[in-house]
Amino acid sequence: MASTGSTSKETVAVQIEPKTGISFPVTLDDGMELVAVGLRKKSILGLGGIKVYGFGIFADNEKLKEVLRLKMGSKAPSKPTKEMYEAVLESDVGMMVRLVFVFSGVSMGMIKKNFDHILGVSVRKLNGGQSDQKLTAKVFADASDNIKLTSGSIIEITRLPGYILQTKVKDEVVSKVESELLCKGYFHMYLGDEAFDVDAKERFGQSLLSLF
């Protein structure tokens, strides 16, 4: 549900991710809009499924509307389709996933190791079964392993026009990588066949239907 939250400058509309209580602004300064919120959980031996981070997916909805109508025409399907998600993944429309950590005590080194693995799996699926570890490692290559990601820490990974994947850790840009495969592989983790949060993927799909 949308609610309001305060910043030092003004009151902004936010949406709450219900399983973590994390709030996300419904609109960013650059005009991208919040289209889905979700939760990333991970099974850790002895701890079960822990909440790692809440996430919000933002997009340039006007550009997405153009992509969808060009691909599928002006009539909306009755429910989200694989073709719709594929159109989004293959486009270079501006999109961003903001990760807000819930689990404390995570180091950047741990994030790199896990991220390289899961993104590597996603890239391999889209790349004819071929891995590209050098490519996936570029995302966090310049981020220090010693950075501590405590509860509330933010990572933002953005697809910029031209298939540029930009990564910010605690508001500092740590990489900009131009790669269509990397961009598609990253967002495939949230919108692909084995999405991190199926409910979030479905909410994203419903938002796409509204664009018709």
Salt bridges, closest charged atoms under 4 A:
GLU62 OE2 - LYS65 NZ 3.78
GLU86 OE1 - LYS184 NZ 3.53
GLU90 OE2 - LYS184 NZ 3.50
ASP145 OD1 - LYS112 NZ 2.81
GLU156 OE2 - ARG98 NE 2.70
ASP171 OD1 - LYS168 NZ 3.38
ASP193 OD2 - LYS82 NZ 3.83
GLU194 OE1 - LYS125 NZ 3.18
